[in-house]
Amino acid sequence: MRKTMIYLEDNQFLLLKRMAASSKKRMSEIIREALSGYLREERKEKDDYFSFVGIAEGPKKGKTSEQAEEILREALK
C-alpha cells in the first residue's frame, strides 16, 4: 500500500467524516472502497465496449461488411 494525499471539497470532507463515524471505518478505508468500485466500473465499461466483436460468424461467401446494417437488423429482431 502507498501513502498519498488528496484534496477534497469542504462538503466532501464533511460527508466523508460523517460516513466514517457512522460506519466505524477510517476515512481512508472508505476512499479506497469507493475508488476500487469506480475503477472496476471504468474497466468494465472499456472491456465491454468491444466484447461483441467476433462472437458470430458471417456467411461463408457473403459480403458481411456491405450487408452489416441488414445483418444487424435481422439479429436484433
C-alpha positions in Angstrom: 0.0 0.0 0.0 1.2 3.5 -0.8 0.6 6.7 1.0 -0.9 9.6 -1.0 -2.6 12.9 -0.4 -5.8 14.1 -2.0 -7.6 17.4 -1.8 -11.4 17.3 -1.0 -14.0 20.0 -1.3 -15.3 21.1 2.2 -18.6 19.3 1.7 -16.9 16.1 0.5 -14.7 16.1 3.6 -17.7 16.7 6.0 -19.7 13.9 4.3 -16.8 11.5 4.4 -16.1 12.3 8.1 -19.8 11.6 8.9 -19.8 8.4 7.0 -16.6 7.2 8.7 -18.1 8.0 12.1 -21.4 6.2 11.4 -19.8 3.2 9.8 -16.9 3.0 12.3 -14.4 2.9 9.4 -11.5 5.1 8.7 -11.9 7.8 6.0 -9.0 6.2 4.1 -10.8 2.9 4.0 -14.0 4.5 2.6 -12.0 6.3 0.0 -10.2 3.1 -1.1 -13.5 1.2 -1.3 -15.1 4.0 -3.4 -12.1 4.2 -5.6 -12.0 0.5 -6.2 -15.6 0.5 -7.2 -15.1 3.4 -9.6 -12.1 1.8 -11.2 -13.8 -1.5 -11.5 -16.8 0.2 -13.4 -14.4 2.1 -15.6 -12.5 -1.0 -16.6 -15.8 -2.9 -17.1 -17.1 -0.2 -19.5 -13.9 -0.3 -21.5 -13.8 -4.1 -21.5 -17.5 -4.4 -22.5 -17.2 -1.8 -25.4 -16.0 -4.3 -28.0 -17.0 -7.6 -26.2 -19.4 -8.4 -29.1 -16.6 -8.4 -31.7 -16.0 -11.9 -33.1 -19.0 -13.6 -31.4 -20.7 -14.5 -34.6 -19.7 -16.0 -37.9 -20.7 -14.3 -41.1 -22.0 -16.0 -44.2 -19.4 -18.3 -45.8 -19.5 -16.5 -49.2 -21.3 -13.4 -48.1 -20.3 -9.8 -48.1 -20.7 -9.1 -44.4 -19.2 -5.6 -44.5 -21.5 -4.5 -47.3 -24.6 -6.1 -45.5 -23.8 -5.0 -42.0 -27.0 -3.0 -41.4 -29.2 -5.7 -42.8 -27.5 -8.4 -40.7 -27.8 -6.3 -37.5 -31.5 -5.5 -38.2 -32.1 -9.3 -38.5 -30.1 -10.1 -35.4 -32.0 -7.5 -33.3 -35.5 -8.7 -34.2 
